[in-house]
């Protein structure tokens, strides 16, 4: 599943961080950090977080045809 958060719309209410703490984290009072590629085991929590956002800043795309993200630290374009 892929998440998109409109950080210009987000007001830092932190409902998402409360409902899905493995995906969303507040950094300071207003900065939201999140994992844009959450696993299917997080689906129920993410749906609750999306519904609870008072400014509707979170979009959840749970289509099966989304490409898998590259592993962390993988070089783009291959080896040279």
Residue pairs with C-beta under 8 A, 6 or more apart in sequence:
1 37
1 38
1 39
1 40
1 42
1 43
1 46
1 60
1 61
1 62
1 66
2 36
2 37
2 60
2 61
2 62
2 66
3 23
3 34
3 35
3 36
3 37
3 38
3 46
3 58
3 59
3 60
3 61
4 36
4 58
4 59
4 61
5 32
5 34
5 57
5 58
5 59
6 57
6 58
6 59
7 32
7 57
9 55
9 56
9 57
10 32
10 55
10 57
11 30
11 54
11 55
11 57
12 26
12 29
12 30
12 31
12 32
13 53
13 54
13 55
14 24
14 26
14 32
15 49
15 52
15 53
15 54
16 23
16 24
16 32
16 34
16 49
16 50
16 52
16 53
16 58
17 24
17 25
17 26
17 32
19 45
19 48
19 49
19 52
20 38
20 42
20 45
20 46
20 48
20 49
22 35
22 38
22 42
22 45
23 34
23 35
23 38
23 42
23 45
23 46
23 49
24 32
24 33
24 34
24 49
25 32
25 33
25 34
26 32
26 33
27 33
36 69
37 68
37 69
38 46
40 62
43 62
46 60
47 60
49 58
50 58
50 59
50 60
70 76
